[in-house]
Amino acid sequence: MTITAAASLTGVSWSPDAEDDAFQQPYVDIDEERDWPVRHRYVHGGFHDNETRFSLYLPPAGQFEGRFFQHVTPVPQSENLAQDESRNENPVPFTIASGGYFVETNGGGPSVATPMAGGDPTIGAYRANAAAARLSRQIAAQVFGPQRIYGYLYGGSGGGYRTIGASENTQNVWDGFVPYVIGSPMAVPNVFAVRMHAQRILRDKFPAIVNAYDVGGDPATLDLSDEERAAFEEVSRMGFPVKSWFGWQSMGMHAFSVLYPGIMMADPSYADDFWTVDGYLGADPAASVHKDRIRLHTRITDLLTETGSAEDRPSGGVDESFKATTAGTSAVTGVRLSDAPSGWALGAELHVLTGEAAGATLRLSAVDGDTVRIEPGQVLDALRVGDEVLLDNSSFLAAQTYHRHQVPADGYPVWDQFRHEDGTPQAPQRQMLLGPLFASAAAGTVQTGHISGKMIVVASLLDREAFPWQADWYRTQVSAFLGDTVDDRFRLWYTDNALHGDESGIQEHETHTITYVPVLQAALRQLSAWVEQGIEPADNTAYEILDGQVLVSDTDPNRGGVQPVVTVTANGSAHATVRPGEPVQVRIEATAATGAGMIVQVATDLTGAGTLTDPFDVQPAVSVTVERSTTFDQPGTYFIAARVTAQTGNDDTVDPHARVFNIARARVTVAD
């Protein structure tokens, strides 16, 4: 099969970029047909005058409908991510099935991939992607013939910043944008700081918190100390989704381990002030932070090594791309110490005091007794057995309340908890706000809402890394810019029961959460129809924000967006109490979002095991009811669940793409 009759693209002389002098020497060095993951023509190239590289995945000519989708990773990474066979969700089949070609770049190359490296942030933010997009139109015209080609850019987390930066700082490159799980200019480092503070103080109370906020639970039963309650209220009012603590055991530091050194670099006196100056938590002798402080002088007794694998490489997903910001590799992955610390070791650093590596400070991913695991990407080859080291978490503990000393002037209600009645901050403030610096490093500029083209923002209601209120913050900026015409160019869809990550494989807690990747697919398809045909996309999700928490109806199919609604009841209630062996009547009711397809599949967990059955097909319909019966032989508390699938946007109920999920739970108490 020949995709096109065009001659090899490697011999073509391409026109220099007419908009950007930094991209004047384009080239194509690979042009070949490939069969995986679907039949396509693969084109690779770059620019000789810089490090930017790109990959294009072109459909057979008969399938091309005049558009491309271009993905942006959270940090500049690789132009070859779609070729990774270990990925759970490859964007190429979806793009080709949607009548387009797929574009990915390395975001400008290694020299712009490291934050705070001093390079021009606009290269990695949007200029490299824009140059690749413009060149892709030249290439597509060569392959498919001259025509109007529409372009759509999408990216999440840091890639959401970069997608917004592209929308706000370019014209006539892309026609539409789908930024997802986005932050605000005040997100970094503050959302991570307040979360780490809560993780430290509440570490012994999370099982009770999870139980209280799960279905059928009662938050009024929580027994918290004054310090614990203050920490819980603080993080909740800052926007951490209260129902998302079920993942506390594996939540860890996420990107904070990479971002935290930036705080210390930008504000080097902060850690000392934290421990010595009135108004900072560390200066309060009664605070528990003193019990958790570690300053352990010890020695290395063993070097630990592990063999890496393909699965260890960042895949470009929003939950792990931050790992690509660190340079360097080493066979050493950890050390064993002559002493084990006492205290809260998460986030501790290892300062090397003697030997060849003296002066190095190493970030740690875990401390388990006398065994220390070191964050990847740091050069460790100079470490030796016998080196004296200092295990110290002083600065990391200090960083956990940095948000209290970063109170913005206005526009961020979640910070009002840190103000006096007259609006002045309660705590001492640092000389500058770091959030806008981090935001501009990612997006090229601080977000203003001055978008070009049309945009659909996709946000997750259980997002622990990009608190959900931030999508509303951006909607407010766009509304201020567009005024009464905002609905002509902008939508915001919230996805319930979804986290931050955009990997679509089995969820870590699969009876709690669903992937939002199909929502992105629906957004891209509806966005292209909006731009090209004037077909209005699904309405904004209807929501309210109360004390930092974004709230939506979990039963109203008219709430907007494309996600179906689903309820699960046990004996007619969200919480049933039965005797061992007594039948429990389970009722699952699901309705597709208004105007957004039909329910086509259901998967269940009727045993409380925490795993779903393989999905079973149902007769496609806007509303579906499934009834089952189950029993439990042993006393205890069980959670049953059902996940439903809606095929959105077309009448093809077997289309594997844009199949949007939702999930619901019910509690069953079995008592003698």
C-alpha positions in Angstrom: 0.0 0.0 0.0 1.3 3.4 -0.9 0.1 6.3 1.2 1.0 8.9 -1.4 2.6 9.2 -4.7 4.8 12.1 -3.5 8.6 11.7 -3.8 10.7 11.3 -0.7 10.5 14.4 1.5 14.2 14.1 2.5 15.2 15.7 -0.8 13.0 18.7 -0.6 14.3 22.2 0.1 11.9 23.7 2.7 11.2 27.4 3.1 12.7 29.1 6.1 10.3 30.1 8.8 8.8 33.4 7.8 7.8 34.4 11.4 10.8 33.5 13.5 14.4 34.2 12.6 15.6 31.4 15.0 14.2 28.7 12.7 15.7 29.4 9.2 17.2 26.0 8.3 14.5 23.3 8.3 15.2 19.8 7.1 13.6 16.4 6.9 15.9 13.4 7.4 13.4 10.5 7.7 10.5 9.7 5.4 9.1 6.2 5.5 5.9 4.2 5.8 5.2 2.4 9.0 2.6 -0.1 10.2 2.7 0.5 14.0 0.5 1.5 15.8 -1.6 2.0 12.6 -0.6 2.5 9.0 1.0 5.9 8.5 3.8 7.9 6.9 6.4 8.9 9.4 8.4 12.1 8.8 11.2 13.2 11.1 13.2 16.5 10.9 14.3 19.6 12.6 16.2 22.8 12.2 19.9 23.0 11.6 20.2 26.3 13.4 18.9 25.0 16.7 18.1 21.8 18.6 14.4 21.6 17.7 13.3 18.3 16.3 9.9 17.0 15.3 8.0 13.9 14.2 4.9 13.9 12.0 2.6 10.9 11.6 0.6 11.3 8.4 -2.5 9.3 7.5 -3.2 7.7 4.1 -4.3 10.4 1.7 -7.9 9.1 1.6 -8.2 9.6 5.4 -6.9 13.1 5.6 -9.5 15.8 6.4 -7.3 18.8 6.6 -6.2 19.1 10.3 -3.5 18.2 12.7 -3.3 17.6 16.5 -0.1 18.6 18.2 0.7 17.5 21.8 2.8 19.5 24.2 4.6 17.7 27.1 4.9 19.4 30.5 8.6 20.1 29.8 10.5 20.0 26.5 11.2 16.3 26.1 11.3 14.0 23.0 9.9 14.1 19.6 9.7 10.3 19.6 7.3 9.6 22.5 4.5 8.3 20.2 6.9 5.5 19.2 7.1 4.1 22.7 5.3 0.8 22.6 4.9 0.7 26.4 2.5 3.7 26.4 -1.0 3.0 27.5 -2.6 5.5 25.1 -1.0 6.2 21.8 -2.2 9.4 20.2 -1.5 8.4 16.6 -4.5 6.0 16.1 -6.9 8.6 17.5 -5.5 11.4 15.4 -5.6 9.4 12.2 -9.1 8.1 13.0 -10.1 11.8 13.5 -8.9 12.8 10.0 -5.6 14.4 11.0 -1.9 14.0 11.3 -0.1 14.0 14.6 2.7 16.4 15.5 5.2 16.1 18.4 8.4 17.9 19.1 11.3 17.9 21.5 10.1 21.4 22.6 13.3 23.1 21.4 15.8 20.6 22.7 17.9 19.9 25.8 19.2 23.4 26.2 15.7 24.7 27.0 14.4 21.7 28.9 15.8 22.7 32.3 14.0 25.3 34.3 16.0 28.2 35.6 18.8 27.4 33.2 18.9 30.9 31.8 17.8 30.2 28.3 15.0 32.0 26.5 11.9 30.5 28.0 9.8 31.4 24.9 11.7 28.8 22.8 10.5 25.9 24.9 7.2 27.5 25.8 5.8 28.0 22.3 8.2 29.1 19.6 9.7 25.7 18.8 6.3 24.2 18.7 5.0 27.0 16.5 7.9 26.6 14.0 7.3 22.9 13.8 3.6 23.5 13.2 4.2 26.0 10.4 6.7 23.6 8.8 4.3 20.7 9.1 1.8 22.6 6.9 4.5 22.9 4.2 5.1 19.2 4.4 1.4 18.3 4.4 0.8 20.5 1.4 3.6 18.6 -0.4 2.0 15.2 0.5 -1.7 16.0 0.3 -1.8 19.0 -2.0 -2.4 22.7 -1.3 -5.3 23.3 1.1 -6.4 25.0 4.3 -5.0 22.9 7.1 -6.4 23.5 10.6 -4.2 23.0 13.7 -5.0 22.2 17.3 -2.6 22.3 20.2 -3.1 20.4 23.5 -1.1 19.8 26.6 -1.5 19.2 30.3 0.0 20.4 33.6 3.2 22.2 32.5 2.1 21.4 29.0 -1.1 23.3 29.9 0.9 26.3 30.7 2.7 26.0 27.4 -0.5 25.5 25.5 -1.9 28.6 27.0 1.3 30.5 26.3 1.0 29.5 22.7 -2.6 30.7 22.5 -1.8 34.0 24.2 1.5 34.7 22.3 0.9 33.5 18.7 -1.4 34.3 15.9 -2.5 32.1 12.9 -0.4 29.1 14.0 -3.1 27.0 15.7 -6.9 27.4 15.4 -7.8 25.9 18.7 -6.3 24.8 22.0 -7.1 22.2 24.7 -5.0 22.9 27.8 -5.8 20.4 30.6 -5.2 20.0 34.3 -3.9 23.5 34.4 -2.3 25.6 37.1 -2.5 29.3 37.8 0.4 31.8 38.1 0.3 31.1 41.9 0.3 27.3 41.6 4.0 26.5 42.0 5.3 25.9 44.5 2.3 26.7 46.7 -0.1 23.8 45.9 2.7 21.3 46.6 3.9 23.1 49.7 0.5 23.1 51.4 -0.1 19.5 50.4 3.3 18.4 51.9 2.4 20.3 55.1 -0.8 18.3 55.4 0.8 15.0 54.6 3.3 15.5 57.4 0.8 16.5 60.1 -2.1 14.2 59.1 0.0 11.1 58.3 -1.6 9.1 61.1 -5.2 10.3 60.4 -5.5 9.6 56.7 -7.4 6.3 57.1 -10.0 8.1 59.2 -10.2 11.0 56.8 -10.6 8.7 53.8 -13.4 6.8 55.5 -15.2 10.0 56.6 -15.2 11.5 53.1 -16.0 8.3 51.2 -19.6 7.5 50.2 -21.7 6.9 53.3 -19.1 8.4 55.6 -19.6 11.2 58.1 -16.9 14.0 58.3 -18.4 15.0 61.7 -17.0 11.9 63.2 -13.4 12.9 62.6 -11.3 13.1 65.8 -8.5 15.6 65.1 -6.2 17.6 67.3 -6.2 21.3 67.0 -3.0 21.2 64.9 -4.4 18.4 62.7 -7.7 20.1 62.2 -6.0 23.4 61.3 -3.8 21.6 58.7 -6.8 19.8 57.2 -8.8 23.0 56.9 -5.8 24.9 55.5 -5.1 22.4 52.7 -8.8 22.0 51.9 -9.4 25.7 51.7 -6.4 26.0 49.5 -8.2 23.6 47.1 -6.9 20.1 47.7 -9.9 17.9 46.8 -11.0 16.4 50.1 -12.2 13.2 48.5 -8.8 12.6 46.9 -6.9 11.6 50.1 -7.6 7.9 49.3 -4.2 7.9 47.5 -2.2 9.2 50.5 0.0 6.1 50.8 1.5 6.5 47.3 1.1 10.3 46.9 4.7 11.2 47.8 6.2 14.5 46.7 5.4 14.4 43.0 7.1 17.3 41.3 7.9 19.1 44.6 11.2 17.3 44.8 12.3 19.0 41.6 10.6 22.4 42.3 11.8 22.7 45.9 15.5 23.5 45.0 14.2 26.4 42.9 12.6 27.9 46.0 15.9 27.7 47.9 17.8 29.1 44.9 15.4 32.0 44.4 15.0 32.7 48.1 18.2 31.6 49.8 17.5 33.2 53.2 14.0 31.7 53.6 15.0 28.5 55.4 17.0 30.3 58.1 14.2 32.8 58.6 11.7 29.9 59.0 13.6 28.5 62.0 14.5 31.8 63.6 12.1 34.7 62.8 8.8 35.2 64.6 5.8 34.6 62.4 7.2 31.5 60.8 6.1 28.1 61.9 9.7 26.9 62.7 10.1 29.8 65.2 7.2 28.4 67.3 8.7 26.0 69.8 5.4 24.3 70.3 5.0 23.3 66.6 5.4 19.6 65.8 7.8 20.5 63.0 10.6 20.4 65.6 9.8 16.7 66.4 10.0 15.9 62.8 13.3 17.7 62.1 16.2 15.5 61.2 19.9 16.5 61.2 21.8 13.2 61.3 25.6 13.0 60.9 26.5 9.6 59.6 28.5 7.6 57.1 27.8 5.7 53.9 28.3 1.9 54.5 27.1 0.6 51.1 26.3 1.8 47.6 23.0 0.5 46.1 22.6 -0.1 42.4 19.7 -1.1 40.2 19.2 -1.8 36.5 16.9 0.6 34.8 14.3 -0.4 32.2 12.2 1.2 29.5 9.4 1.7 32.0 11.7 4.0 34.0 11.9 6.6 31.3 9.5 9.5 31.4 6.8 8.8 28.8 5.6 12.4 28.4 2.7 12.0 30.7 1.8 14.9 33.1 2.5 12.8 36.2 6.1 12.1 35.4 7.5 14.5 32.8 9.0 16.6 35.6 11.6 13.8 35.9 12.9 14.8 32.5 14.1 18.2 33.9 17.0 16.6 35.7 20.2 15.9 33.8 22.8 13.2 34.4 22.7 9.4 35.0 24.3 7.1 37.4 24.5 3.4 38.2 24.1 4.2 41.9 20.5 4.6 43.0 20.9 4.8 46.8 23.1 4.3 49.8 23.0 2.5 53.1 23.9 4.6 56.2 25.6 3.6 59.4 22.6 5.0 61.3 18.8 5.2 60.8 17.1 8.6 61.3 14.1 9.3 63.5 11.6 11.9 62.3 9.7 12.6 59.1 12.2 11.8 56.4 10.2 12.4 53.3 12.0 15.2 51.3 15.2 15.0 53.3 18.5 15.8 51.5 21.8 14.1 51.8 24.7 16.5 52.1 28.1 14.9 51.3 30.7 16.2 53.7 33.9 14.3 52.7 35.4 12.4 49.8 35.3 13.1 46.1 31.7 14.2 46.2 32.1 16.6 49.1 29.9 19.6 48.7 27.2 17.8 46.8 23.5 17.9 47.9 21.4 15.0 46.8 17.6 15.0 46.7 16.1 11.8 48.1 13.0 9.9 46.9 12.7 7.7 50.0 14.3 6.9 53.4 13.5 3.5 54.9 15.4 2.8 58.0 19.1 3.1 57.2 18.4 2.8 53.4 18.3 6.0 51.3 16.9 6.1 47.8 18.2 9.0 45.6 16.0 10.9 43.1 17.0 9.9 39.5 18.9 12.3 37.3 21.7 13.2 39.8 25.4 12.2 39.2 26.4 9.9 42.0 29.5 8.2 40.6 31.8 10.0 43.0 30.1 8.6 46.1 32.2 6.2 48.1 31.7 3.9 51.1 33.0 5.7 54.2 32.0 9.2 53.0 30.6 11.3 55.8 27.2 12.7 55.1 24.5 14.8 56.8 20.9 13.7 56.4 18.9 16.9 56.8 15.2 17.8 56.2 15.4 21.3 57.7 14.9 23.2 54.4 12.3 20.8 53.1 10.2 21.2 56.3 10.5 25.0 55.9 9.3 24.9 52.3 6.1 23.2 53.4 4.6 26.5 54.6 6.1 28.7 52.0 2.6 29.4 50.7 1.8 31.4 53.9 4.5 33.9 52.9 3.3 34.2 49.3 0.0 36.0 49.8 -0.9 37.6 46.4 -2.5 41.1 46.3 -5.9 39.9 45.0 -7.7 37.6 42.7 -7.0 34.4 44.6 -9.7 33.8 47.3 -8.0 30.6 48.6 -5.3 32.9 50.2 -7.9 34.9 52.1 -7.5 32.5 55.0 -4.0 34.0 55.5 -5.2 37.6 55.8 -6.4 39.8 58.6 -9.8 41.3 58.4 -8.3 44.4 56.9 -6.8 42.3 54.1 -3.2 42.5 55.2 -1.2 39.2 55.4 -1.0 37.5 58.8 2.5 36.2 58.3 5.7 37.9 57.2 5.9 38.0 53.4 8.9 37.3 51.2 10.2 39.9 48.9 8.8 38.4 45.7 6.1 36.0 44.6 7.7 32.9 43.0 4.6 31.5 41.4 4.6 33.9 38.4 8.3 33.2 37.9 7.7 29.5 37.6 4.6 30.1 35.4 6.5 32.4 33.0 9.3 29.9 32.8 6.8 27.3 31.5 4.5 29.5 29.4 6.9 32.1 28.2 4.7 34.7 29.9 2.3 34.9 32.8 -1.2 33.9 31.8 -3.5 36.8 31.0 -6.5 35.2 29.4 -5.9 37.0 26.1 -6.4 33.9 24.0 -6.2 33.5 20.2 -8.5 31.0 18.5 -11.0 28.8 20.4 -10.3 26.9 23.5 -11.7 24.0 25.6 -10.1 23.6 29.1 -10.3 20.2 30.7 -9.8 19.9 34.4 -10.1 17.1 37.0 -12.1 17.3 40.2 -9.8 15.0 42.1 -6.6 16.7 40.9 -4.0 16.8 43.7 -1.3 18.6 41.7 -3.4 21.3 39.8 -6.1 22.1 42.3 -9.4 22.4 40.3 -10.2 26.0 41.2 -7.3 27.1 39.0 -9.3 26.3 35.8 -12.0 28.6 37.0 -9.4 31.2 37.7 -8.3 31.0 34.1 -11.9 31.1 32.9 -12.3 34.4 34.8 -9.3 35.9 33.0 -10.6 34.8 29.6 -14.0 36.2 30.4 -12.5 39.5 31.4 -10.8 39.6 28.0 -13.6 38.4 25.8 -16.6 39.9 27.7 -20.0 38.9 26.4 -18.4 36.9 23.5 -16.6 34.4 25.8 -19.0 31.6 25.1 -18.2 32.0 21.4 -14.6 30.9 21.9 -14.2 29.3 25.3 -15.4 26.2 27.3 -14.4 24.7 30.6 -15.2 21.0 31.3 -14.6 19.5 34.7 -14.2 15.7 34.8 -15.4 14.1 38.0 -13.5 11.3 39.7 -10.3 12.0 37.6 -6.8 12.7 38.9 -3.9 14.7 37.4 -2.2 12.0 35.3 -3.1 11.4 31.7 -2.1 7.8 31.5 -5.1 5.7 30.5 -4.2 2.3 31.8 -5.5 0.6 34.9 -6.0 3.1 37.6 -4.1 2.7 40.9 -7.4 2.9 42.7 -9.7 1.7 39.9 -12.9 1.8 42.0 -12.2 5.4 42.9 -11.0 7.0 39.7 -11.3 7.1 35.9 -9.0 8.3 33.1 -9.9 11.6 31.5 -8.0 10.9 28.2 -11.3 10.1 26.4 -12.5 13.6 27.5 -9.5 15.1 25.8 -10.3 13.2 22.6 -13.9 14.4 22.8 -12.6 17.9 23.3 -10.3 17.8 20.3 -13.0 16.5 18.1 -15.6 19.0 19.3 -13.1 21.8 19.1 -12.3 21.0 15.4 -16.0 20.8 14.6 -16.5 24.2 16.4 -13.6 25.8 14.4 -14.2 24.2 11.0 -18.0 23.9 10.9 -19.3 26.2 13.6 -20.9 23.3 15.6 -21.1 24.4 19.2 -19.3 22.1 21.7 -20.9 20.8 24.9 -21.7 23.5 27.4 -19.4 24.6 30.3 -19.7 22.3 33.3 -22.0 23.9 35.9 -20.2 24.2 39.2 -19.7 26.3 42.3 -16.7 27.0 44.4 -17.0 26.8 48.2 -14.0 27.3 50.5 -11.6 26.3 47.7 -13.6 23.2 46.7 -15.1 22.9 43.2 -18.5 21.2 43.5 -20.6 19.8 40.7 -23.8 17.8 40.7 -23.2 14.1 40.5 -26.7 13.2 39.2 -27.6 15.9 36.7 -27.0 15.0 33.1 -27.5 18.6 32.2 -24.5 19.8 34.2 -22.5 20.3 31.0 -19.3 18.8 29.6 -19.3 15.3 28.1 -19.1 13.0 31.1 -22.0 10.7 31.9 -23.5 10.6 35.4 -23.9 7.4 37.4 -25.2 6.4 40.8 -24.9 3.1 42.7 -27.3 2.1 45.5 -27.3 -0.8 47.8 -30.8 -1.7 49.0 -31.9 1.6 47.7 -29.3 3.7 49.6 -25.8 4.9 49.3 -25.1 3.0 52.6 -26.7 -0.3 53.4 -26.4 -2.3 56.7 -27.0 -6.0 56.4 -26.3 -9.3 58.2 -23.7 -11.8 56.8 -25.2 -13.7 53.9 -28.1 -11.4 53.5 -28.7 -10.4 49.8 -27.8 -6.8 48.8 -29.8 -5.5 45.9 -27.5 -3.3 43.8 -28.9 -0.7 41.3 -26.8 1.1 38.8 -28.3 4.1 37.0 -26.3 5.9 34.3 -27.2 8.8 31.9 -25.1 10.2 29.2 -24.4 14.0 29.4 -27.0 15.9 27.5 -26.2 15.8 23.8 -23.1 13.7 24.4 -23.8 10.2 23.2 -25.0 7.0 24.7 -24.1 4.6 27.5 -22.5 1.5 25.9 -20.6 -0.4 28.7 -20.6 -1.1 32.4 -18.0 -2.6 34.7 -18.6 -3.5 38.3 -17.0 -4.5 41.6 -19.8 -6.2 43.6 -17.4 -7.9 46.1 -15.6 -4.9 47.5 -12.3 -6.2 46.3 -11.3 -2.9 44.8 -11.0 -4.3 41.3 -13.5 -4.0 38.4 -14.7 -6.8 36.2 -14.2 -6.7 32.5 -16.7 -4.3 31.1 -19.9 -5.8 29.6 -21.8 -4.2 26.7 -25.3 -2.8 27.3 -27.9 -1.9 24.7 -26.7 1.6 23.7 -29.1 4.2 25.2 -29.0 7.7 26.7 -30.0 6.2 30.1 -29.3 2.7 31.3 -30.3 0.8 34.5 -28.5 -2.4 35.6 -29.7 -4.4 38.6 -27.6 -7.1 40.4 -27.6 -8.9 43.7 -24.6 -9.7 45.9 -23.8 -11.1 49.4 -21.1 -10.8 51.9 -20.3 -13.6 54.3 -18.0 -11.9 56.8 -18.7 -8.8 58.9 -16.9 -5.7 57.8 -17.3 -2.6 55.6 -17.3 -3.1 51.8 -17.4 -0.6 49.0 -19.1 -1.7 45.8 -18.6 0.2 42.6 -19.7 0.6 38.9 -17.9 2.3 36.1 -19.9 3.3 33.0 -18.8 4.2 29.5 -20.4 6.7 27.2 -19.6 6.9 23.5 -19.7 10.6 22.8 -20.3 12.7 19.8 -21.3 10.3 17.1 -23.6 7.3 16.3 -20.7 4.8 16.0 -21.1 3.0 19.2 -18.0 0.8 18.6 -15.6 3.7 17.9 -12.8 3.0 20.4 -12.0 6.7 20.9 -13.7 9.4 22.9 -15.4 6.8 25.1 -15.9 8.8 28.3 -16.1 7.2 31.8 -17.6 7.9 35.2 -17.7 5.8 38.4 -19.8 5.6 41.5 -19.6 3.7 44.8 -21.9 2.6 47.6 -21.0 1.4 51.1 -22.2 -1.9 52.6 -21.7 -2.5 56.3 -22.0 -6.2 57.3 -22.7 -6.6 61.0 -23.6 -9.7 63.1 
